[in-house]
Amino acid sequence: MSKPDKSKWLSDAVEHDYPAAQAYLSLVYPESKAAAQVKQLKSAPITEFKSKSFFRASSLALLGGGYSHVQKDQHRIQSGLELSPLLLARDSINGKLIIADGYQRL
């Protein structure tokens, strides 16, 4: 059995990830709170965790390889290209992790 390719990550999120995160967070929170969270994301340090921790904290399922964005990122990994890091927010009221952007990269 071959070992899966190791993902490589950019040192910061790609700029277009932030509006995508704000669009998603605006569905969950009022616009002002979503904007404030994105502002925090832009200045937050990059932290590394194992992917299984993201799944457990968010209660989300693994996306299958049939999604075009997942396939695109799988190809990037196999080609040795770096991925943009996930943008995460904490929903402390409900005790959940919110993947504001990058779910398909997980």
A tleap script that builds the chain and sets N, CA, C and O, in Angstrom:
source leaprc.protein.ff14SB
mol = sequence {
  NMET SER LYS PRO ASP LYS SER LYS TRP LEU
  SER ASP ALA VAL GLU HIE ASP TYR PRO ALA
  ALA GLN ALA TYR LEU SER LEU VAL TYR PRO
  GLU SER LYS ALA ALA ALA GLN VAL LYS GLN
  LEU LYS SER ALA PRO ILE THR GLU PHE LYS
  SER LYS SER PHE PHE ARG ALA SER SER LEU
  ALA LEU LEU GLY GLY GLY TYR SER HIE VAL
  GLN LYS ASP GLN HIE ARG ILE GLN SER GLY
  LEU GLU LEU SER PRO LEU LEU LEU ALA ARG
  ASP SER ILE ASN GLY LYS LEU ILE ILE ALA
  ASP GLY TYR GLN ARG CLEU
}
set mol.1.N position { 0.849 -1.174 0.000 }
set mol.1.CA position { 0.000 0.000 0.000 }
set mol.1.C position { 0.893 1.235 0.000 }
set mol.1.O position { 1.798 1.348 0.827 }
set mol.2.N position { 0.647 2.150 -0.913 }
set mol.2.CA position { 1.482 3.339 -0.999 }
set mol.2.C position { 0.995 4.398 -0.011 }
set mol.2.O position { -0.196 4.507 0.279 }
set mol.3.N position { 1.949 5.168 0.491 }
set mol.3.CA position { 1.650 6.239 1.428 }
set mol.3.C position { 1.069 7.420 0.652 }
set mol.3.O position { 1.573 7.754 -0.420 }
set mol.4.N position { -0.007 8.072 1.184 }
set mol.4.CA position { -0.575 9.208 0.469 }
set mol.4.C position { 0.417 10.361 0.377 }
set mol.4.O position { 1.292 10.519 1.228 }
set mol.5.N position { 0.260 11.164 -0.678 }
set mol.5.CA position { 1.108 12.342 -0.836 }
set mol.5.C position { 0.868 13.295 0.319 }
set mol.5.O position { -0.259 13.420 0.799 }
set mol.6.N position { 1.925 13.971 0.772 }
set mol.6.CA position { 1.803 14.944 1.847 }
set mol.6.C position { 1.443 16.299 1.253 }
set mol.6.O position { 2.063 16.768 0.299 }
set mol.7.N position { 0.432 16.908 1.839 }
set mol.7.CA position { 0.000 18.220 1.379 }
set mol.7.C position { 1.020 19.271 1.772 }
set mol.7.O position { 1.635 19.193 2.835 }
set mol.8.N position { 1.190 20.246 0.909 }
set mol.8.CA position { 2.043 21.395 1.176 }
set mol.8.C position { 1.137 22.606 1.224 }
set mol.8.O position { 0.194 22.718 0.442 }
set mol.9.N position { 1.425 23.514 2.144 }
set mol.9.CA position { 0.549 24.652 2.370 }
set mol.9.C position { 1.279 25.962 2.136 }
set mol.9.O position { 2.462 26.096 2.452 }
set mol.10.N position { 0.564 26.919 1.583 }
set mol.10.CA position { 1.094 28.271 1.442 }
set mol.10.C position { 1.249 28.880 2.832 }
set mol.10.O position { 0.598 28.436 3.778 }
set mol.11.N position { 2.094 29.879 2.960 }
set mol.11.CA position { 2.312 30.509 4.261 }
set mol.11.C position { 1.171 31.442 4.654 }
set mol.11.O position { 1.094 31.865 5.808 }
set mol.12.N position { 0.295 31.765 3.724 }
set mol.12.CA position { -0.873 32.592 4.004 }
set mol.12.C position { -1.977 32.225 3.018 }
set mol.12.O position { -1.717 31.658 1.957 }
set mol.13.N position { -3.195 32.553 3.383 }
set mol.13.CA position { -4.337 32.263 2.507 }
set mol.13.C position { -4.278 33.129 1.255 }
set mol.13.O position { -3.748 34.240 1.279 }
set mol.14.N position { -4.822 32.615 0.176 }
set mol.14.CA position { -4.931 33.354 -1.069 }
set mol.14.C position { -5.989 34.439 -0.861 }
set mol.14.O position { -7.007 34.192 -0.214 }
set mol.15.N position { -5.761 35.615 -1.394 }
set mol.15.CA position { -6.630 36.774 -1.120 }
set mol.15.C position { -8.096 36.507 -1.443 }
set mol.15.O position { -8.970 36.995 -0.727 }
set mol.16.N position { -8.395 35.746 -2.499 }
set mol.16.CA position { -9.805 35.508 -2.844 }
set mol.16.C position { -10.512 34.559 -1.869 }
set mol.16.O position { -11.729 34.390 -1.946 }
set mol.17.N position { -9.762 33.944 -0.959 }
set mol.17.CA position { -10.387 33.083 0.048 }
set mol.17.C position { -11.164 33.896 1.084 }
set mol.17.O position { -12.150 33.413 1.642 }
set mol.18.N position { -10.726 35.118 1.340 }
set mol.18.CA position { -11.371 35.933 2.376 }
set mol.18.C position { -12.796 36.351 2.006 }
set mol.18.O position { -13.686 36.227 2.848 }
set mol.19.N position { -13.057 36.838 0.794 }
set mol.19.CA position { -14.460 37.126 0.443 }
set mol.19.C position { -15.323 35.866 0.454 }
set mol.19.O position { -16.501 35.927 0.805 }
set mol.20.N position { -14.753 34.735 0.075 }
set mol.20.CA position { -15.505 33.481 0.120 }
set mol.20.C position { -15.846 33.131 1.567 }
set mol.20.O position { -16.957 32.689 1.859 }
set mol.21.N position { -14.888 33.328 2.467 }
set mol.21.CA position { -15.133 33.073 3.891 }
set mol.21.C position { -16.215 34.016 4.418 }
set mol.21.O position { -17.095 33.598 5.170 }
set mol.22.N position { -16.147 35.276 4.026 }
set mol.22.CA position { -17.145 36.233 4.501 }
set mol.22.C position { -18.529 35.889 3.972 }
set mol.22.O position { -19.516 36.019 4.696 }
set mol.23.N position { -18.615 35.456 2.734 }
set mol.23.CA position { -19.906 35.063 2.176 }
set mol.23.C position { -20.507 33.908 2.972 }
set mol.23.O position { -21.699 33.912 3.277 }
set mol.24.N position { -19.678 32.922 3.308 }
set mol.24.CA position { -20.173 31.788 4.087 }
set mol.24.C position { -20.548 32.221 5.503 }
set mol.24.O position { -21.626 31.885 5.993 }
set mol.25.N position { -19.667 32.960 6.154 }
set mol.25.CA position { -19.929 33.387 7.528 }
set mol.25.C position { -21.161 34.286 7.604 }
set mol.25.O position { -21.838 34.312 8.631 }
set mol.26.N position { -21.460 35.019 6.541 }
set mol.26.CA position { -22.649 35.877 6.507 }
set mol.26.C position { -23.942 35.064 6.508 }
set mol.26.O position { -25.004 35.582 6.854 }
set mol.27.N position { -23.852 33.806 6.126 }
set mol.27.CA position { -25.016 32.923 6.212 }
set mol.27.C position { -25.251 32.443 7.639 }
set mol.27.O position { -26.376 32.125 8.023 }
set mol.28.N position { -24.177 32.396 8.415 }
set mol.28.CA position { -24.235 31.873 9.778 }
set mol.28.C position { -24.432 32.989 10.802 }
set mol.28.O position { -25.137 32.806 11.795 }
set mol.29.N position { -23.816 34.133 10.564 }
set mol.29.CA position { -23.816 35.258 11.506 }
set mol.29.C position { -24.329 36.523 10.822 }
set mol.29.O position { -24.401 36.585 9.594 }
set mol.30.N position { -24.685 37.528 11.618 }
set mol.30.CA position { -24.991 38.836 11.028 }
set mol.30.C position { -23.777 39.365 10.257 }
set mol.30.O position { -22.636 39.037 10.580 }
set mol.31.N position { -24.034 40.174 9.249 }
set mol.31.CA position { -22.968 40.677 8.374 }
set mol.31.C position { -21.837 41.340 9.151 }
set mol.31.O position { -20.667 41.149 8.821 }
set mol.32.N position { -22.172 42.113 10.174 }
set mol.32.CA position { -21.123 42.816 10.940 }
set mol.32.C position { -20.202 41.831 11.662 }
set mol.32.O position { -18.991 42.042 11.714 }
set mol.33.N position { -20.762 40.765 12.213 }
set mol.33.CA position { -19.936 39.760 12.896 }
set mol.33.C position { -19.102 38.984 11.874 }
set mol.33.O position { -17.938 38.677 12.133 }
set mol.34.N position { -19.682 38.667 10.728 }
set mol.34.CA position { -18.937 37.963 9.681 }
set mol.34.C position { -17.745 38.805 9.223 }
set mol.34.O position { -16.640 38.289 9.061 }
set mol.35.N position { -17.975 40.097 9.018 }
set mol.35.CA position { -16.888 40.992 8.591 }
set mol.35.C position { -15.805 41.078 9.657 }
set mol.35.O position { -14.617 41.082 9.334 }
set mol.36.N position { -16.201 41.147 10.920 }
set mol.36.CA position { -15.224 41.207 12.011 }
set mol.36.C position { -14.406 39.922 12.082 }
set mol.36.O position { -13.204 39.972 12.345 }
set mol.37.N position { -15.034 38.783 11.854 }
set mol.37.CA position { -14.308 37.516 11.888 }
set mol.37.C position { -13.307 37.426 10.737 }
set mol.37.O position { -12.195 36.929 10.917 }
set mol.38.N position { -13.695 37.898 9.573 }
set mol.38.CA position { -12.771 37.874 8.438 }
set mol.38.C position { -11.586 38.798 8.712 }
set mol.38.O position { -10.451 38.474 8.361 }
set mol.39.N position { -11.841 39.922 9.323 }
set mol.39.CA position { -10.750 40.831 9.683 }
set mol.39.C position { -9.777 40.128 10.636 }
set mol.39.O position { -8.562 40.281 10.508 }
set mol.40.N position { -10.304 39.367 11.580 }
set mol.40.CA position { -9.454 38.603 12.494 }
set mol.40.C position { -8.689 37.513 11.747 }
set mol.40.O position { -7.518 37.264 12.031 }
set mol.41.N position { -9.353 36.869 10.798 }
set mol.41.CA position { -8.687 35.809 10.030 }
set mol.41.C position { -7.477 36.348 9.270 }
set mol.41.O position { -6.456 35.669 9.159 }
set mol.42.N position { -7.595 37.562 8.752 }
set mol.42.CA position { -6.500 38.139 7.970 }
set mol.42.C position { -5.245 38.360 8.808 }
set mol.42.O position { -4.136 38.340 8.275 }
set mol.43.N position { -5.407 38.570 10.108 }
set mol.43.CA position { -4.239 38.816 10.953 }
set mol.43.C position { -3.875 37.629 11.836 }
set mol.43.O position { -2.889 37.686 12.571 }
set mol.44.N position { -4.649 36.569 11.775 }
set mol.44.CA position { -4.396 35.397 12.621 }
set mol.44.C position { -3.175 34.623 12.132 }
set mol.44.O position { -2.941 34.523 10.928 }
set mol.45.N position { -2.405 34.081 13.059 }
set mol.45.CA position { -1.256 33.262 12.651 }
set mol.45.C position { -1.727 31.918 12.088 }
set mol.45.O position { -2.815 31.438 12.408 }
set mol.46.N position { -0.899 31.337 11.259 }
set mol.46.CA position { -1.171 29.996 10.726 }
set mol.46.C position { -0.817 28.980 11.815 }
set mol.46.O position { 0.260 29.040 12.409 }
set mol.47.N position { -1.733 28.053 12.064 }
set mol.47.CA position { -1.530 27.005 13.051 }
set mol.47.C position { -1.815 25.672 12.381 }
set mol.47.O position { -2.724 25.571 11.558 }
set mol.48.N position { -1.051 24.656 12.725 }
set mol.48.CA position { -1.240 23.344 12.108 }
set mol.48.C position { -1.916 22.372 13.059 }
set mol.48.O position { -1.601 22.313 14.247 }
set mol.49.N position { -2.856 21.609 12.504 }
set mol.49.CA position { -3.542 20.538 13.214 }
set mol.49.C position { -3.683 19.365 12.257 }
set mol.49.O position { -3.578 19.538 11.042 }
set mol.50.N position { -3.917 18.191 12.786 }
set mol.50.CA position { -4.205 17.034 11.939 }
set mol.50.C position { -5.626 17.171 11.389 }
set mol.50.O position { -6.515 17.690 12.064 }
set mol.51.N position { -5.825 16.701 10.159 }
set mol.51.CA position { -7.135 16.855 9.523 }
set mol.51.C position { -8.240 16.171 10.320 }
set mol.51.O position { -9.374 16.650 10.332 }
set mol.52.N position { -7.934 15.071 10.980 }
set mol.52.CA position { -8.974 14.388 11.753 }
set mol.52.C position { -9.516 15.292 12.862 }
set mol.52.O position { -10.677 15.164 13.251 }
set mol.53.N position { -8.692 16.198 13.369 }
set mol.53.CA position { -9.157 17.126 14.404 }
set mol.53.C position { -10.183 18.100 13.842 }
set mol.53.O position { -11.142 18.456 14.527 }
set mol.54.N position { -9.988 18.538 12.591 }
set mol.54.CA position { -10.957 19.429 11.956 }
set mol.54.C position { -12.306 18.736 11.809 }
set mol.54.O position { -13.349 19.325 12.096 }
set mol.55.N position { -12.281 17.500 11.366 }
set mol.55.CA position { -13.529 16.767 11.186 }
set mol.55.C position { -14.260 16.593 12.513 }
set mol.55.O position { -15.475 16.775 12.595 }
set mol.56.N position { -13.515 16.242 13.537 }
set mol.56.CA position { -14.149 16.032 14.835 }
set mol.56.C position { -14.712 17.326 15.391 }
set mol.56.O position { -15.826 17.335 15.915 }
set mol.57.N position { -13.970 18.418 15.290 }
set mol.57.CA position { -14.406 19.693 15.867 }
set mol.57.C position { -15.550 20.333 15.076 }
set mol.57.O position { -16.354 21.072 15.643 }
set mol.58.N position { -15.628 20.058 13.785 }
set mol.58.CA position { -16.661 20.672 12.950 }
set mol.58.C position { -17.893 19.789 12.766 }
set mol.58.O position { -18.949 20.269 12.354 }
set mol.59.N position { -17.758 18.504 13.072 }
set mol.59.CA position { -18.831 17.518 12.849 }
set mol.59.C position { -19.188 17.381 11.371 }
set mol.59.O position { -20.307 16.991 11.039 }
set mol.60.N position { -18.257 17.695 10.492 }
set mol.60.CA position { -18.484 17.557 9.052 }
set mol.60.C position { -17.936 16.226 8.562 }
set mol.60.O position { -17.066 15.630 9.196 }
set mol.61.N position { -18.443 15.773 7.448 }
set mol.61.CA position { -17.972 14.538 6.824 }
set mol.61.C position { -16.926 14.860 5.757 }
set mol.61.O position { -16.881 15.968 5.224 }
set mol.62.N position { -16.103 13.885 5.465 }
set mol.62.CA position { -15.121 14.003 4.395 }
set mol.62.C position { -15.844 14.105 3.057 }
set mol.62.O position { -16.742 13.314 2.770 }
set mol.63.N position { -15.451 15.084 2.239 }
set mol.63.CA position { -16.018 15.186 0.892 }
set mol.63.C position { -15.401 14.104 0.018 }
set mol.63.O position { -14.203 13.834 0.113 }
set mol.64.N position { -16.196 13.498 -0.814 }
set mol.64.CA position { -15.706 12.466 -1.711 }
set mol.64.C position { -14.944 13.040 -2.893 }
set mol.64.O position { -15.030 14.232 -3.186 }
set mol.65.N position { -14.212 12.193 -3.555 }
set mol.65.CA position { -13.411 12.605 -4.697 }
set mol.65.C position { -14.219 12.983 -5.925 }
set mol.65.O position { -13.645 13.405 -6.929 }
set mol.66.N position { -15.533 12.842 -5.870 }
set mol.66.CA position { -16.376 13.184 -7.004 }
set mol.66.C position { -16.618 14.680 -7.169 }
set mol.66.O position { -17.139 15.107 -8.199 }
set mol.67.N position { -16.255 15.472 -6.184 }
set mol.67.CA position { -16.429 16.919 -6.272 }
set mol.67.C position { -15.286 17.522 -7.082 }
set mol.67.O position { -14.122 17.179 -6.871 }
set mol.68.N position { -15.613 18.406 -7.994 }
set mol.68.CA position { -14.584 18.953 -8.890 }
set mol.68.C position { -13.509 19.720 -8.126 }
set mol.68.O position { -12.334 19.652 -8.487 }
set mol.69.N position { -13.889 20.447 -7.082 }
set mol.69.CA position { -12.890 21.192 -6.311 }
set mol.69.C position { -11.949 20.251 -5.555 }
set mol.69.O position { -10.761 20.536 -5.410 }
set mol.70.N position { -12.488 19.132 -5.078 }
set mol.70.CA position { -11.655 18.128 -4.404 }
set mol.70.C position { -10.679 17.535 -5.413 }
set mol.70.O position { -9.496 17.382 -5.107 }
set mol.71.N position { -11.151 17.203 -6.599 }
set mol.71.CA position { -10.289 16.635 -7.634 }
set mol.71.C position { -9.175 17.608 -8.013 }
set mol.71.O position { -8.027 17.205 -8.194 }
set mol.72.N position { -9.514 18.874 -8.131 }
set mol.72.CA position { -8.532 19.898 -8.475 }
set mol.72.C position { -7.440 19.972 -7.405 }
set mol.72.O position { -6.253 20.043 -7.722 }
set mol.73.N position { -7.852 19.954 -6.142 }
set mol.73.CA position { -6.862 20.030 -5.067 }
set mol.73.C position { -6.053 18.741 -4.951 }
set mol.73.O position { -4.871 18.789 -4.612 }
set mol.74.N position { -6.664 17.599 -5.224 }
set mol.74.CA position { -5.916 16.339 -5.235 }
set mol.74.C position { -4.823 16.389 -6.304 }
set mol.74.O position { -3.704 15.930 -6.077 }
set mol.75.N position { -5.149 16.943 -7.453 }
set mol.75.CA position { -4.165 17.074 -8.530 }
set mol.75.C position { -3.036 18.005 -8.104 }
set mol.75.O position { -1.868 17.732 -8.381 }
set mol.76.N position { -3.377 19.097 -7.436 }
set mol.76.CA position { -2.350 20.038 -6.950 }
set mol.76.C position { -1.398 19.329 -5.977 }
set mol.76.O position { -0.183 19.516 -6.043 }
set mol.77.N position { -1.955 18.519 -5.079 }
set mol.77.CA position { -1.135 17.794 -4.104 }
set mol.77.C position { -0.203 16.828 -4.821 }
set mol.77.O position { 0.991 16.774 -4.526 }
set mol.78.N position { -0.748 16.067 -5.762 }
set mol.78.CA position { 0.053 15.092 -6.505 }
set mol.78.C position { 1.137 15.769 -7.338 }
set mol.78.O position { 2.181 15.174 -7.604 }
set mol.79.N position { 0.891 17.011 -7.747 }
set mol.79.CA position { 1.868 17.766 -8.533 }
set mol.79.C position { 2.888 18.485 -7.657 }
set mol.79.O position { 3.808 19.126 -8.166 }
set mol.80.N position { 2.724 18.377 -6.343 }
set mol.80.CA position { 3.656 19.026 -5.424 }
set mol.80.C position { 3.398 20.509 -5.226 }
set mol.80.O position { 4.248 21.223 -4.694 }
set mol.81.N position { 2.221 20.982 -5.654 }
set mol.81.CA position { 1.886 22.400 -5.504 }
set mol.81.C position { 1.299 22.664 -4.125 }
set mol.81.O position { 0.708 21.777 -3.509 }
set mol.82.N position { 1.469 23.888 -3.651 }
set mol.82.CA position { 0.973 24.257 -2.337 }
set mol.82.C position { -0.499 24.644 -2.400 }
set mol.82.O position { -0.984 25.175 -3.399 }
set mol.83.N position { -1.193 24.360 -1.302 }
set mol.83.CA position { -2.603 24.716 -1.163 }
set mol.83.C position { -2.738 25.902 -0.217 }
set mol.83.O position { -1.901 26.110 0.662 }
set mol.84.N position { -3.786 26.663 -0.405 }
set mol.84.CA position { -4.100 27.743 0.519 }
set mol.84.C position { -4.613 27.124 1.822 }
set mol.84.O position { -5.380 26.163 1.776 }
set mol.85.N position { -4.210 27.646 2.974 }
set mol.85.CA position { -4.684 27.067 4.238 }
set mol.85.C position { -6.183 27.276 4.436 }
set mol.85.O position { -6.786 28.159 3.825 }
set mol.86.N position { -6.764 26.464 5.285 }
set mol.86.CA position { -8.167 26.596 5.618 }
set mol.86.C position { -8.378 27.861 6.443 }
set mol.86.O position { -7.497 28.263 7.203 }
set mol.87.N position { -9.523 28.477 6.298 }
set mol.87.CA position { -9.901 29.614 7.134 }
set mol.87.C position { -10.972 29.122 8.099 }
set mol.87.O position { -12.040 28.671 7.683 }
set mol.88.N position { -10.674 29.214 9.391 }
set mol.88.CA position { -11.512 28.619 10.420 }
set mol.88.C position { -12.025 29.657 11.400 }
set mol.88.O position { -11.354 30.649 11.686 }
set mol.89.N position { -13.217 29.416 11.905 }
set mol.89.CA position { -13.793 30.269 12.943 }
set mol.89.C position { -14.369 29.360 14.027 }
set mol.89.O position { -14.817 28.247 13.753 }
set mol.90.N position { -14.348 29.849 15.240 }
set mol.90.CA position { -14.929 29.089 16.342 }
set mol.90.C position { -16.345 29.590 16.625 }
set mol.90.O position { -16.578 30.792 16.756 }
set mol.91.N position { -17.261 28.672 16.715 }
set mol.91.CA position { -18.620 28.979 17.157 }
set mol.91.C position { -18.696 28.516 18.607 }
set mol.91.O position { -19.142 27.405 18.891 }
set mol.92.N position { -18.257 29.379 19.520 }
set mol.92.CA position { -18.153 28.979 20.921 }
set mol.92.C position { -19.529 28.760 21.559 }
set mol.92.O position { -19.639 28.011 22.530 }
set mol.93.N position { -20.560 29.390 21.040 }
set mol.93.CA position { -21.906 29.198 21.594 }
set mol.93.C position { -22.364 27.757 21.386 }
set mol.93.O position { -22.931 27.142 22.289 }
set mol.94.N position { -22.112 27.222 20.181 }
set mol.94.CA position { -22.528 25.849 19.864 }
set mol.94.C position { -21.401 24.834 20.002 }
set mol.94.O position { -21.614 23.640 19.792 }
set mol.95.N position { -20.203 25.297 20.354 }
set mol.95.CA position { -19.080 24.388 20.540 }
set mol.95.C position { -18.636 23.700 19.262 }
set mol.95.O position { -18.264 22.527 19.283 }
set mol.96.N position { -18.673 24.418 18.157 }
set mol.96.CA position { -18.292 23.841 16.861 }
set mol.96.C position { -17.226 24.681 16.177 }
set mol.96.O position { -17.104 25.884 16.408 }
set mol.97.N position { -16.474 24.024 15.346 }
set mol.97.CA position { -15.526 24.688 14.459 }
set mol.97.C position { -16.243 24.949 13.141 }
set mol.97.O position { -16.917 24.068 12.608 }
set mol.98.N position { -16.095 26.152 12.623 }
set mol.98.CA position { -16.682 26.495 11.329 }
set mol.98.C position { -15.557 26.601 10.312 }
set mol.98.O position { -14.610 27.364 10.503 }
set mol.99.N position { -15.660 25.840 9.236 }
set mol.99.CA position { -14.695 25.961 8.145 }
set mol.99.C position { -15.252 27.032 7.215 }
set mol.99.O position { -16.111 26.767 6.374 }
set mol.100.N position { -14.741 28.252 7.389 }
set mol.100.CA position { -15.242 29.397 6.633 }
set mol.100.C position { -14.832 29.311 5.170 }
set mol.100.O position { -15.573 29.753 4.292 }
set mol.101.N position { -13.673 28.755 4.903 }
set mol.101.CA position { -13.230 28.537 3.525 }
set mol.101.C position { -12.218 27.407 3.504 }
set mol.101.O position { -11.360 27.313 4.382 }
set mol.102.N position { -12.323 26.544 2.490 }
set mol.102.CA position { -11.341 25.489 2.289 }
set mol.102.C position { -11.827 24.089 2.623 }
set mol.102.O position { -11.023 23.159 2.691 }
set mol.103.N position { -13.122 23.921 2.832 }
set mol.103.CA position { -13.650 22.591 3.163 }
set mol.103.C position { -13.180 21.547 2.152 }
set mol.103.O position { -12.838 20.429 2.537 }
set mol.104.N position { -13.158 21.892 0.880 }
set mol.104.CA position { -12.746 20.931 -0.149 }
set mol.104.C position { -11.269 20.587 -0.035 }
set mol.104.O position { -10.856 19.519 -0.486 }
set mol.105.N position { -10.458 21.468 0.560 }
set mol.105.CA position { -9.029 21.180 0.723 }
set mol.105.C position { -8.760 20.246 1.885 }
set mol.105.O position { -7.694 19.637 1.971 }
set mol.106.N position { -9.734 20.134 2.783 }
set mol.106.CA position { -9.579 19.267 3.937 }
set mol.106.C position { -9.577 17.814 3.499 }
set mol.106.O position { -9.455 16.918 4.334 }
savepdb mol mol.pdb
quit
